Amino acid sequence: MRNPCALSLFLVLLWIAVPAQAITTLAASLNGANEKPVRGQLVAAASDATDAVFPIVGRVPGANATFYRTDVSLLNLSGEETSVVLEFYPAGVAGNSGPSAIATVALDDGEQEVLTGDALQNLLGLNDGLGALRVISPRHVHAVARIYNDQRTAGDGTFSQFVPSQSGTQNRTSGVLPMLANAQAATGAGHRTNIGWFNAGPNQVTVTWTARNSTGTVLAAATQVVAPRASGQAEINSMFPGIGLPPLDNLYVRFTTTGGPLYAYASVVDNVNGDPIFIPAQ
């Protein structure tokens, strides 16, 4: 059980130490992948404290009558009660100076909180849209997500992809996204690919993407500038015009960055039923 006296003392110390607008966040703005949150100044952080990212979460309609939602699970097995800060960074080319929405979840030792359906949006006060989610705690917390095509209103259930939270080791200056395909959604056959990214740092990052076929032959390349704390995703054929026909089901994409690292991923979606798989950068 949580100790109410200890919690009250913690909140009093928090009120004194942190500006009022940050009281509910218990965390600093995202100032780079290696920086520690303000929380670490108030609560002694464990050596395995949590500072992780979901490069994509949201609730949004997609192609072919799909509708995607995100469930997030937070599990505390640290041996101590803790609280978890969630910071949301909306997608967009302009980037963000800080999180647009923040919320805190308290967890007893052994407790799991699962934010299902619209619970994540309600907690953060969000409407439909996409973005990145940062998860911060002074204790080790297991954070995973399920992003799914919700077809329950049509009687067809859900089609899901499992998305683990990503730590700083997945924040890369180079990497590869394997097992991609580029069939057009409108064909209603094969698989399409969305490629996504999140720049968690305070500086703009330039990234070069290179699409290759199964033998490693370069099919196309594209360079983009990603603003600080910006996230987004693009359909593979829009990133690499000209590789669309005939469609290929054995593509891979390599990337390199300058100016800082990126969290990168691909989501490969079945054009028949909207069933996706999540591929983090390797």
Beta strands, then each sheet from edge to edge (+ up, - down):
strand 1: 50-61
strand 2: 67-76
strand 3: 82-90
strand 4: 101-107
strand 5: 112-115
strand 6: 129-137
strand 7: 141-150
strand 8: 158-164
strand 9: 174-180
strand 10: 191-198
strand 11: 205-212
strand 12: 218-226
strand 13: 231-235
strand 14: 251-258
strand 15: 263-270
strand 16: 276-280
sheet 1: 4+ 3- 6+ 1- 2+ 5-
sheet 2: 4+ 3- 6+ 1- 2+ 7- 8+
sheet 3: 9+ 14- 11+ 12-
sheet 4: 13+ 10- 15+ 16-
end
